[in-house]
Amino acid sequence: MSEKHPIDFPHPQEKPASLDSLREQIDILDRELVQILAERSRLIPKVVEAKLEQHLPIFQPKREAQQYEKFAAIAAEFGIDPLLVQKIFELVIEQSKDVQNRILAEKGIVSSSESGPAETE
């Protein structure tokens, strides 16, 4: 999603936008955040299939640690609090793991954090 936002941010010397205008801009961005989360969620079943094909566990600590390092770098790049970004992604990643485990359970597969998925029945 590399498009520029349709939001026109005022030049620092221009008159500040009204509160309603600012809230409208925030509402647009909030909607985009939710849309991106929905797009991310739609990838989860494909992630599960790829992990099954590669005999990988749902929880991959090394990959997760790399992701958090990347999130901190991105937060620094954009000048926002890395802790905020970490907390947001903790929720996103936990939800993703929960959904992945639920998909595996529906297939009769139990996931272990130590090894790849194993058939239970």
KEMIMI-249645 format. One line per field, with one value per residue: residue in three letters; x, z, y of N, C-alpha, C in turn. Coordinates in steps of 0.05 Angstrom, whole numbers, plus 32768, in hexadecimal, padded with zeros to 4 digits. Layout:
<tipas>
rest: [ALA;...]
n.px: [X;...]
n.pz: [Z;...]
n.py: [Y;...]
ca.px: [X;...]
ca.pz: [Z;...]
ca.py: [Y;...]
c.px: [X;...]
c.pz: [Z;...]
c.py: [Y;...]
</tipas>
This chain:
<tipas>
rest: [MET;SER;GLU;LYS;HIS;PRO;ILE;ASP;PHE;PRO;HIS;PRO;GLN;GLU;LYS;PRO;ALA;SER;LEU;ASP;SER;LEU;ARG;GLU;GLN;ILE;ASP;ILE;LEU;ASP;ARG;GLU;LEU;VAL;GLN;ILE;LEU;ALA;GLU;ARG;SER;ARG;LEU;ILE;PRO;LYS;VAL;VAL;GLU;ALA;LYS;LEU;GLU;GLN;HIS;LEU;PRO;ILE;PHE;GLN;PRO;LYS;ARG;GLU;ALA;GLN;GLN;TYR;GLU;LYS;PHE;ALA;ALA;ILE;ALA;ALA;GLU;PHE;GLY;ILE;ASP;PRO;LEU;LEU;VAL;GLN;LYS;ILE;PHE;GLU;LEU;VAL;ILE;GLU;GLN;SER;LYS;ASP;VAL;GLN;ASN;ARG;ILE;LEU;ALA;GLU;LYS;GLY;ILE;VAL;SER;SER;SER;GLU;SER;GLY;PRO;ALA;GLU;THR;GLU]
n.px: [8011;801D;8009;7FFC;7FDB;7F99;7F95;7F9D;7FCF;7FDA;8007;8039;8034;8002;7FBD;7FA5;7F81;7F3B;7F1E;7EF7;7F07;7F3A;7F2B;7F0F;7F38;7F55;7F2E;7F2D;7F60;7F5D;7F37;7F55;7F7D;7F60;7F4E;7F7F;7F8D;7F65;7F72;7FA3;7F92;7F76;7F9F;7FAF;7F9A;7FB7;7FEB;7FEA;7FE4;8014;8038;802A;8038;806F;807B;807D;807A;8043;8052;808C;80C2;80F3;80E8;80BF;80DB;80FD;80D7;80C3;80F1;80F5;80C4;80D0;80F8;80DD;80B8;80DA;80ED;80C0;80B9;8099;8083;80A5;8094;805D;8052;8066;8042;8012;801D;8027;7FF3;7FDC;7FFC;7FF4;7FBD;7FBF;7FDC;7FB7;7F8C;7FA5;7FB0;7F7B;7F69;7F8B;7F78;7F44;7F51;7F60;7F93;7FC9;7FEF;8033;8060;8094;809F;808D;8047;801F;7FFB;7FC0;7F99]
n.pz: [8000;7FE9;7FDA;7FDB;8010;800C;802B;803B;8059;807F;8072;80A0;80AA;809B;80AB;80E1;80D9;80E3;811D;810E;80DA;80E3;8101;80DA;80B7;80D8;80DE;80AA;80A6;80D0;80BB;8090;80AC;80C3;8095;8080;80A9;80A1;806E;807A;809D;807A;8062;8085;8083;8056;8068;8090;806F;8053;807D;808E;8060;8063;8092;80C1;8102;8121;8145;8140;815C;814D;811C;812E;8152;812E;8111;8138;8140;810E;810E;8136;811E;80F2;810E;8125;80F7;80E5;8110;813D;817B;818B;81B0;81B0;817C;8181;81A8;818C;8162;817F;818F;815C;8147;816E;8167;8133;813A;815A;8137;8110;812E;8138;8105;80FA;8122;810F;80E5;80FF;8113;813F;8158;8169;8190;818D;8162;811F;8106;811D;810B;812C;812B]
n.py: [7FE9;801F;804F;8096;80B7;80D2;80FD;8140;815E;8197;81CE;81E2;821A;8227;8233;820D;81CF;81C3;81A4;817E;8173;815C;8130;8115;8107;80E5;80BD;80A8;8093;806D;804A;8036;801C;7FF2;7FD9;7FC7;7FA3;7F7D;7F6B;7F53;7F2B;7F0A;7EEF;7EC9;7E92;7E80;7E84;7E5D;7E2F;7E30;7E2A;7DF7;7DD9;7DE0;7DC9;7DE8;7E08;7E2D;7E55;7E7A;7E8B;7EA5;7EBF;7EE0;7F01;7F1B;7F37;7F5B;7F7A;7F92;7FAE;7FD4;7FF1;8007;8026;804C;8063;807F;80A0;8093;8077;803E;8018;801C;800A;7FD6;7FC0;7FC2;7F9F;7F71;7F62;7F5A;7F30;7F08;7EFF;7EEC;7EBC;7EA1;7E9B;7E7C;7E4D;7E3E;7E31;7E06;7DE3;7DDA;7DBA;7D8E;7D8D;7D96;7DCA;7DD5;7DFB;7DEE;7DCC;7DBA;7DB9;7D82;7D48;7D34;7D0F]
ca.px: [8000;8030;7FFC;7FFB;7FC1;7F8B;7F92;7FAE;7FD9;7FE0;8022;803A;802D;7FE6;7FAA;7F9F;7F67;7F27;7F1D;7EE7;7F18;7F4E;7F1E;7F08;7F51;7F5A;7F1B;7F36;7F78;7F54;7F2B;7F6A;7F8A;7F4E;7F4F;7F99;7F8B;7F54;7F82;7FB7;7F83;7F6F;7FB7;7FB5;7F97;7FCD;8002;7FE7;7FEA;8031;8046;8025;8049;808B;807D;8086;8067;8036;8063;80A8;80CE;8108;80DA;80B0;80EE;8105;80C1;80C2;8108;80ED;80B0;80DD;8107;80C9;80AD;80EF;80EE;80A9;80B8;8085;808C;80A8;8085;8041;8051;8069;8029;7FFE;8024;8023;7FD7;7FD8;800A;7FE6;7FA4;7FC6;7FE2;7F9E;7F7D;7FB4;7FAB;7F60;7F68;7F97;7F66;7F2E;7F5B;7F68;7FB0;7FD1;8008;8045;8073;80AF;80A3;8077;802D;801E;7FE0;7FB8;7F85]
ca.pz: [8000;7FE7;7FD0;7FED;801C;8001;8040;8036;8072;807B;8076;80BC;80AC;8094;80C2;80E8;80D1;80F8;812B;80FE;80C4;80EE;8107;80C0;80AD;80EA;80D7;8091;80AD;80E0;80A8;8081;80BE;80C5;807B;807F;80BB;8094;8059;8088;80A8;8064;805A;8099;807A;8044;8079;809C;805B;804E;8094;808D;804B;806B;80AD;80D4;8118;8120;8153;8137;816C;813E;8109;813D;815C;8117;810B;814C;813A;80F6;8116;8145;810A;80E3;8120;8127;80DD;80E4;8127;8150;8192;8185;81C3;81A6;8165;818B;81B5;8177;8153;8191;818C;8141;8145;817F;8159;811C;8144;8163;811F;8104;813E;8134;80EA;80FD;8132;80FE;80D4;8110;8116;8157;8153;8180;818D;818A;8149;810C;810D;811D;8109;8146;8126]
ca.py: [8000;8035;8067;80AD;80BB;80E9;8112;8158;8168;81B4;81D8;81ED;8236;822A;8232;81F1;81C4;81C1;818A;816C;816B;814B;8116;8107;80FC;80CE;80A8;809C;8082;8056;8037;802A;8008;7FDA;7FCB;7FB9;7F8C;7F69;7F5F;7F42;7F14;7EF9;7EE0;7EB5;7E76;7E79;7E80;7E42;7E1B;7E31;7E1E;7DDA;7DCE;7DE1;7DBC;7DFD;7E0D;7E47;7E68;7E79;7EA0;7EB4;7ED0;7EF4;7F14;7F2B;7F49;7F71;7F8C;7FA1;7FC2;7FEA;8002;8016;803B;8061;8071;8091;80B2;808C;8067;8022;8008;801C;7FF8;7FBB;7FB8;7FBE;7F86;7F5A;7F5B;7F50;7F16;7EF4;7EF8;7EDB;7EA1;7E95;7E92;7E65;7E35;7E36;7E25;7DEB;7DD2;7DD2;7DA5;7D77;7D8F;7DA4;7DD8;7DD6;7E11;7DE3;7DBE;7DBE;7DAD;7D65;7D3D;7D28;7CFA]
c.px: [8012;8023;7FFD;7FDE;7FB4;7F88;7FA6;7FB7;7FE2;7FFD;8023;8032;8010;7FD5;7FA4;7F83;7F54;7F28;7F0D;7EF8;7F2E;7F42;7F16;7F22;7F58;7F47;7F23;7F4E;7F70;7F47;7F40;7F79;7F79;7F4E;7F69;7F99;7F7A;7F63;7F97;7FAA;7F7C;7F87;7FBC;7FB1;7FAD;7FE7;8001;7FEE;8007;8041;8042;8037;8066;8090;8088;8071;805A;8048;8080;80B6;80E3;80FB;80CC;80C3;80F8;80F0;80C0;80DA;8101;80D8;80BC;80EC;80F3;80BD;80C1;80F0;80D7;80A6;80A1;8090;808D;8098;8068;803F;8054;804F;8014;8004;8023;8006;7FD2;7FE4;7FFC;7FCC;7FAA;7FCD;7FC9;7F8E;7F8B;7FAF;7F8F;7F5C;7F74;7F85;7F4E;7F37;7F64;7F86;7FB6;7FEC;8019;8058;808F;80B4;808C;805D;802E;8001;7FD9;7FA5;7F8A]
c.pz: [8000;7FDD;7FE5;7FF7;800F;8014;803A;8051;806E;8080;8092;80BF;80A5;80AE;80C8;80DF;80E9;8105;811A;80E6;80CD;80F5;80EE;80B5;80BE;80E3;80BE;8097;80BD;80CE;8098;8092;80C0;80AB;8078;8091;80AF;807E;8064;8092;8092;805A;806E;8090;8066;8053;8086;8087;8055;8065;8095;8078;8053;8086;80C2;80EA;8114;812D;814B;8144;815D;812B;8117;8148;8146;8110;811E;8148;8122;80FE;8125;8132;80FA;80F4;8122;810D;80DB;80FC;813A;8165;818A;8197;81BA;818F;816E;8197;81A0;8169;8165;818F;8171;813D;8156;8172;8141;8124;814D;814B;8111;8113;813B;8119;80EC;810C;8121;80EB;80E4;8115;812F;8151;816C;817B;8189;816F;8136;8114;810B;811B;8124;8141;810D]
c.py: [8019;804F;807D;80AF;80D3;8100;8128;8163;8185;81BA;81E4;820A;823B;8229;8215;81E8;81C3;81A5;8176;8161;8157;812F;8106;80FA;80E3;80B7;8099;8089;806A;8041;8028;8015;7FEF;7FCB;7FBB;7FA0;7F76;7F5B;7F4B;7F29;7F00;7EE8;7EC9;7E98;7E6E;7E75;7E65;7E2D;7E19;7E24;7E00;7DCD;7DCC;7DD4;7DD0;7E01;7E29;7E5C;7E64;7E90;7EB1;7EC7;7EE7;7F0A;7F26;7F3F;7F61;7F84;7F9D;7FB6;7FDA;7FFD;8013;802C;8052;8071;8086;80A3;80AC;8079;804A;800F;8006;8008;7FDB;7FB0;7FB2;7FA3;7F6D;7F50;7F4E;7F34;7F01;7EEC;7EE6;7EBF;7E92;7E8A;7E7B;7E4B;7E2B;7E27;7E09;7DD9;7DC9;7DBC;7D8D;7D76;7D9F;7DB1;7DD9;7DEE;7E07;7DD7;7DC5;7DB2;7D8F;7D5C;7D30;7D10;7CEB]
</tipas>
